[in-house]
Amino acid sequence: MYLFVKEVIYKMFFENVGMRKETEFTEWLHDVLFNAKLYDYRYPVKGMGIWMPYGFKLRWNVLNIMRKLLDQKGHNEVQFPILIPKDMLEKEATHIEGFTSEVFWVTKGGNSPLEIELALRPTSETPMTTAFKYWVQSWKDLPIKVYQIGSVFRYETKATKPLIRVREVSMFKEAFTAHASKEDAMRQFREAVNIYKAFFNRLCIPYYIVDRPEWDRFAGADKSVAFDTIMPDGRRLQIGSVHYLGQRFAKAFDAKFMKEDGTYEYLYQLSYGISERVIAALLAIHGDDKGPILPPNIAPIQIVIVPIPYKGLEEKVNIEARKLGKTLKRRKFRVLVDDRPEITPGAKFYEWERMGVPIRIEIGPRDIENNVVTVVRRDTGTKTSIPQSKLSEELRSLMKTIIKDMSKRAWNELNARLVMTKTINEINDAINKGKVAMVPWCGKSECGHKLEETADFKILGTPLKKINVKNEKCVMCGNPARTLVYMARSY
C-alpha cells in the first residue's frame, strides 16, 4: 500500500511540473536540465553552470563524435593557454573591435597590478596565429589542421540562458587551419562544412546553412557560414560556424611561409567552431513535455532494465534482470539495471523517461517463463515483446530505427517552419508565428539594410546551396532577385 501511494504521489507531481516546450520553452529547458540531472544553472556567477555527471557523459559522447570526424580528416588536438595578452589581442583591429564589449580582463596577480592586462580568451584566432608563425617555416609545413576543446569567456550582456547564451562557453570546440593558397583554404572550407553536416546528422539535428551577409560576419573573417536550426519557440539558434579568415590575421602577426620558388607569402587561414548550443538543440528538438529524448548513439544510458516484481518472486526477477544486464554489457550496450526495492516500477518508468533513456526493458515472471522481454521505445512509447535469444540483434536494429525516425521527424518539423514570403507583411506574419521567412533579395547591401530596418528582423544569411529564384523580385526594390535571404527571431 505504501509503495502504491508513493507511486501515485510521484506521478501527480511529475505530471504537474510538466511544461509545454513550445509555449514555455525557457522554463521547460531549465526544468529539463535539472530534472534530467544534466546541468545545474544555480552557480552564483551569472551565465555559468555546472555539468552534472549524467550531463557530462552526454557531452563527452557528443564531443567524441566530433573528435573522430576531425581526427579522420587529419586534424590534431591541442590545448592553448586560457589567457591572452592585451597587446596580442589588439593586433588584429577588426577582431578586437568585434569582441571589445565581451572581453573579461585580468588586471591583477594577487595584489599586484599586471604590466600587461590579460584577457580570458573570447576565441583563439590571435594565439593560434602567433603559434603558426613559430611553427611554419616553409610550404612543406603546410597545411596545419588543429583543434581544441575548452572554455572561452564572453561578457554576455543580453539575458543569459543555460547552454544557449552563457558567459562561460565550456564545451567550445574551435578548429584552426593554415594553408599555402586560397584554393587549398577553400577546399578545407568545404571539408569543414561537410564535417559539420556529418556531425549534426549523427545527432539527428536538422539544420539549414547560410552564408552570412558581409556586414554580419565573424569579426575578422572574409567569409562566414553558419549552421542554424529552429528551436520549439520558433527562434533561430546558430549551432555551428565556419570562417574563412583569408590572410587578415597572418598579416597582423607577420605569419609567413617560404614558397617553393623561395619567395614568401602570408598564411591563408580558417576557423570553425561549435559549443554547448549543440546540446541545447539536441534536447529541445527531440524532447517532449516529459523531458529529453536522447538518440541511442549518444545516450549515456542506452537501455534501462526494470524488473516487474510479483509477490514471492521478487528475488527471482531481480536475478534474471541482473543476468540480462551483464549479458548486454558484454555485448557493448550501455545498460543500467534499476532493481531498487523501495521504488515501484511505475515511478522508475517516469524517472528514466525524464532522463531521456531511449530504450526500457521490462522483465517479469511471465516474461521469464516465456523467455522474452518487453522492450519500450522512449520516443514513441511503443511496446514490443522480443525473445531473449534474439535480443542483442533486435536491440541494435531498433537503435538504428530510432535514430532514423528521430531524424526524419526533426527534419520534417524544420522544413515545415521554412516559409516563402514576398512582402513585408508576409515576412512579419511568418516570423511572428515562429517561422523562418525566406525572402527574395537582389543582393545589394542597401536593400539588405533597408529590409532589416523595415521588417525589424535581422537577415541571417543566404542559402549556401543556391536556390532557384527565377522570376522572383526583390522585396525592397522590385528588381530581379539574385538569391533568397533567411530572416527570423534569434537567440
N, C-alpha and C positions, 0 to 999 in steps of 0.2 A: 504493500500500500504506500509506503514511504517513497519508494522509487517511482511509482506511478504519479504521485502528486508532484514529485520533483521534476519529472519529465513534462508534465502539463505546465508548471510554472516556467520552466526553461523555454518551452515552445511559445507561450504567451509573451514572454519577454523578448524573445528573438523576433517574433512577428511584429511586435510593436515598434522595435527600433529599426525595422527595415525602412529604406528610403527609396523614392523614385529617383534613379540616377539621371533621368532626362530633365527633371524639374528641380531637383535639389542636388545638383552634381557636386558642388563643393562640399556640402555636408556629407553626401554619400561617400566621397573619396576619403575624407577624414575618418568616417566610420569604418570603412572597409580596411584601411591601412592599419588601424588599431585593432579591430576585432579579428582580423586575419593574422595578427601578430607579425606584420611585415615591417612597419616603420612607425616610430614614436616621434610625434612632432611637438612634444611638450618641452623640449630642451629650452632652457631660458636664454637663448640667443636667437633673435628673430631670423627666420629664414634658414635655420639649421635643424636637422633632425637626426635621429638615431636609427640605423639599420638594425633591426632585431634579428635574432638567429635565423628564423624562418625566412625573413626577407633577404637576409644576406646570402642565403643559399640560392634563392631565386635570382638575385643579382649576379651571383657567381656563375650560375648556369647560363644566363643570358650573355654575360661578357665572354664566356668561353666559346660561344658560337662566333662572336666577333673575332676573338683571338685566332681561332682556327682558320677563319676566312682570310684574315690578314696574313697569317703565317704561310698559308698555302700560296699566296701571291708574292712571297719574298720579303715581307715586312719583318723587322726585328723589334722586339720590345725593349724600351729603355726607361730610365727614371731620371728626371731632371730635378734640380732644387726647386723648392716652392717659392723662394724669394728672388725677386728681380730688382737689380739696382735701378734707381730712377733714371740715371743718365742712359742706361741701356734701353729702357722702355721708351724714352723720349726720342731715340734716334730716328724712328720712323714716324714723322709728324702726323700723318693721316691716321695711323694706327692708334697712337696715344690720344689723339683728339676724340676718336670714337669711343674710348674707354675712360676718359678722364673722370667723368662723374660717377663711375662704378668701381674705382680702384680703392682697395683698402691699403693704407700706408702704415708701415712700421717705422717709427721715428726715434725710438729709444731702445737701447740694450741695457736692461736693468734700470739704473738711474741716470745713465749717461746718454746724452743726445748722440745720434749716429751722424757721422760726417756726410754720408750719402743716404738719403731715405730709401727704404726698400719696399717694394710693392709685393703684396700677396698676389701671385700670378693670376691675372684675369684670363689669360690664354698664353700660348708659348711660342708664338712666331718669333719674337725677338731673341730669347735664349737659344732656340733651335737654330736660327740663322747664325748666331755667334758661334755655335758649335760646328756648324757646317763649314764655316770659314776656316776653322782649325783642322777639320777632318779631310777637306778636299784640296788636293794639290793639282791634279790633272783630270782629264776626261776619263782616265782609267778608273778613278774612284767613284764614278757615277754610273747609274743613279744610286742615290741613297733613299731608303724607304724605312722609316722608323715610326713607332707609336708608343704612347704611354697612357696609362690609366691611373687617374688620381683625382685630386681635388683642385678646382680653381675657385676663386673668390670674386664675387661681384656685388657691389653695394646696390642691390636692387631697391629702387625707391618706390616702385609700384607695390600694390598689395601682394604679399608673398602667399604662395600656395604650395603645399607639400608636393615635392617631386617636380612640379610644373614651373614654379617661379621661386627660386631659392637663392640664398646668398652664398652658401657653400654648395657648389655643384660637385658632389662627392664621387660620382662614377663617370667622370669626364674622360672619354676616350678621344684623344687627339692624335691624328697621324700627320706626319710631315714627310715630304719627299723633295729631293733636289735633282735637277736634270741638266743635261748639256744642251738641250734645244727646246724651243717652244713645241715642236712637233712631238717630242718624247713626253713632255709635260702634259700635253693634251691627250696623248694616248693613256697616260696614267690617270688623267681626269676621268676618262670614260671607264677605266678599270675600277676606280673608286666608286663611281655611280653604280656599277654592276655588283660590287661587293655589298653595297648598302641594299640594293634590291634583294640579293640573296639573303641578307640578314633579316630584313623585315618580313620577307616571305616565310622564313622559318619560324618567325614569331606569330604568323598569321595576322600581321598588322597591315592593313591596306594603306595606300599612300597615293598621292599624285606628286609629280616632280615639277618644280617651277624654276625658271631662270629669273633670278631676282632683278628688278629694274636697276639701272645704273646708279640711281640716287638712293638706293636702299641695299647696297651690297655690304658684305662684311668689311669692316674698316681695314683698308689697305689692299683689298682684293680687286683684280681686274675683271673677275667673273665669279659669281656666286650662284650655286644651285642648291635649292632646299627640298628636302623630303617633308611633305606636310601630310597630316591626317586630320580627321574631324572628330572632335570629342562629342559625347552624348548631348551636351547643351548647345551644339551647333557651332562652337568656336573652333577655329583652326589652331592646330598645335604643330610647330616645327619640331620634328623628331630627329633630323639629321641634316648635315650640310657639307658641301664640297666647294672649296675655294681655289681658284687659280690666282696665285699671287704674282705671277709674272716675275719680273726682276726688281720689283719695288723694294723689297726687304734686302735683297742681295746688294743693291746699290747703296742703301743706307748703311750697311755694315761692311761694305767693301769685300763681299764674299765672291771671289773669282776662282776660276779654274783655267789651267792651260789646255788649249785645244790641241788637236793632232798636228796642226800646222805651226805650233809654237806660239801663237797669239793667245791673248787672254780674253775671257768673256765672263760676264756675271751669271750666276746660277739662275735657273728657272725653277720656281717652287710652287708646291701645292700644300694645302692643309685641309683636313676633313675630320669632323667630329660628331659624336653622339653624347647623350647624357642620360640621367635618370628619367628624363621625359619619356624614354622608351618604356620604362616600367609603368609610368602613369598611363600611357596609351594602351599598353597590354592589359592592364586592369580595367580601364574604362571601356574599352571597345568590346571586350569579351565578357565582362561581368554582368550580373543581374542584380535585382534588388536584395538578394541574399548575400552577395559578396562576389569575389573574383571567381573566374572560371579559367584555370590555367591549362595551356596546351601541354600534353603529356611529355613532350621532349624537353621542356624546361622546368616542369613542376618539381619542387624539392621532394615531395612525396607523390609518386605516380599512382600508387594504389594503397588504400587503407582497407584492412580486413577487419570486419566487425562480427564477432561471434554472436549468434542469436541463441541465448540460453533457454533451456526448458528445465523446469524444476526436477532436480535429481540428476540432471545430465550436464550441469554447468561445466564441470571439470573436463568431461569427455570432449565437449565442443571446444573449449579453450585449447586443449591439447592439439586437436585437429587444426585449429586456426593457426597456432604457432608453427606446427609442422608445415602447413601450406606456406606460411610466411618465409620460413627458412628455404623452402624449395624455390620460391620465386626470387628470393635474394640471390641464390646461387646462379640463377638464370639472368642476373644483371638487371632486375627490376628494382626500383626504389620503393620499398614496401614498409608499411608500419602496421603492426597488429595491435588493435585497441581492445585489450582484454581487461580494462579497468572494471572491477566488480561493482564499484559504487555508482557508476553511470549507466543509465539504461541505453539500449540500442538506439532508441529514437533521439535521445539527447546527443549521442555520438554522431548520428546522421547529420543533425543540424550543425554541430561543431565543424565537421570536416567539409561540409558543403560551404560553410562560411570561410573556410581556408582555401577553397578552390581546388581541392584534390580531385583530379579528373575521373578516377575510377574507384568505386567502392565494391568490395566483395563481401557478401553476406553468407554466412555458413551456419546452419543449424542442424539439429538431429536428423530431420528428414533429408537434408542435403547430403549428410554423411552416409546415410543409409543408401541413397541412390548414387553416391559417388559423383555428385555435381556441386556446383556453387552458383549463387545468384550474383550476377555482375550488373552494376548500375552505373550509367553514364551521368556525370555531373552536368554536362552541357544540355542534355535533353531529358534526363530523368528516366530514360528507357531501361527496363529491366530484362535481362536475358539469362536463361539457365544454360550453363556450359559444363560439359563433362570435365572432370579434373584431368583426365588423360590427354585432353586437347587444350588445356587452359593456357599454357605458355604461348602456343601458336595463335590461339584466338585473341589473346591479350595484345600481342604485337600487331595483329591485323586491326584490332579495334582501335588501338592508339593511332595508327595511320589514318583510319577513317575519321576519328575525332578531329585530328589536325586538318584534314581535308574539309570537313564540314564547317569547322570554326572559321577557316579561311574564306570559304565560299559565302557564309553569312556576313562576315565582316566586309568583304568586297561589295556585296550587294547593297549593304547599308550605306557605304561610302558613295557608290555610284548613284544611288537614289538622291543623294544630297547635292550633286553637281547639277546646276540648273543653267540653261542657256537664257541670257537676258539681253534685251535690245534697247531698253530705255532706263532712265534714272529711276523711275517708279518701280520698274520690274526688278532692278538691282536691289533697291531698298526693301522691297517686299520679300524677295527671296532670302536676303540676309537676316531680316527680322524674323523669319520663320525657321532659322537655324540651318540655312542652306549656304552653299558656296556659289556665288554668281560668276558665270563665265561671260565675259563682256568683249564684244568686237572692238578692236583698237587699231588705229592707223600706225602706231609705233612711234609717234612723235612725243618727246618728253613734255612739251607744253600741254598736249591733250591729256597725258597721263596725270600731271599735277592737277589740271582742272577737273579731271574725273574724280580724283581723291577729294578735292575740296567740295565738289557738287554733291557727290554721294555720301561724303563724310565717312568713308571707309578706305583703308589702305589697299593699294594694289599689292598683291602677294608676289606676282610674277607672271611670266608667260610660260606655257607648257614647254618642257624640254623637248618633247617629241611633238613636232609641228602638227597642227590640226588644220584641216582644210577650211578656210573661211571665204571661199569664193562666193561672190555676190553679197557678202556682209558689208555693212557700213560702220565706220567708227561712231560710237555713241556720241562723241563730243562734237566732231567737226563734219561728220557726214561723208567724208572721203572714204575710198575703198579701204577695208580693214586688211592689215597685213598679218594679224595674229589675234589671239584671244588673251585677255588677262583674267586672272582669278582674283576675286575680292570676297572678303569675309570678315567677321569679327575674329579677333585673335587673342591668344594669351600672351 
